[in-house]
Amino acid sequence: MSGTLYFVPTPIGNLEDMTFRAVNVLNEVDYILCEDTRTSGILLKHYDISKPTRSYHLHNEHTATEKVIQDLKNGQNIGIITDAGTPGISDPGYLLAKACADENIEMICLPGATAFVPALVVSGLPNHDFYFAGFLPQKKGRQTKLKQLAAEKKTIILYESPHKINTTLEQIKEFFGEETRVSLSREISKKFEETKRGTINELIEFSKSKTLKGEIVLVINNTV
């Protein structure tokens, strides 16, 4: 019998967002795949989880996947976690999920933390039909992607880093129009959690007036 791969969401900020089930699963698997074993080590120590860990990240997932699949075929149960949030959502995990699906290996994804859901809910923007785009391409294909998103008459959700946020807001204004309403959420679940809502011009002014820190989620109303 093959083992099971468990996708285990981890807190995106507040350690109290770890679920009882997530802790139980990580205590029961044979080993845990981590995006960064040092970062995950802090979380695992906090919850007294002492299972072996192995690195599984964007730079080694192509080579590491084959060994993980073999371990699963040999009956081992394996958990995969990332630095924060749900594995496979703008984080490593997709290649392993595809490989498991191809080999008909059982996968279970636990419900849990992911940044875009709370950002969408508190945006106050239409959430019945949305497009989650994750991070925009850094260079090649960036403008093409923005044109594609501008053609989607849905609420658009993006992730962005602090050092790119001003550029991205200016590009949203260029491709979506200056009347576009946007919600910016950052530091979700942390002490300095903040959400700013307004027109794209108001968001640009807000972003330039202070140094933003933490992962940022942008919710764009493109339904009108």
PECORTA-V785467 format. One record per helix or strand of 3 or more residues. SS is the DSSP state (@ for helix, = for strand). FROM is the first residue (numbers start at 1). TO is the last residue. If there is no record, write none. Layout:
# PECORTA-V785467
SS&FROM&TO  SS&FROM&TO
This chain:
# PECORTA-V785467
=&4&7  @&15&17  @&20&28  =&31&34  @&37&46  =&52&55  @&61&73  =&78&81  @&94&102  =&106&109  @&115&123  =&130&135  @&142&150  =&155&160  @&162&176  =&181&186  =&194&199  @&200&208  =&216&221
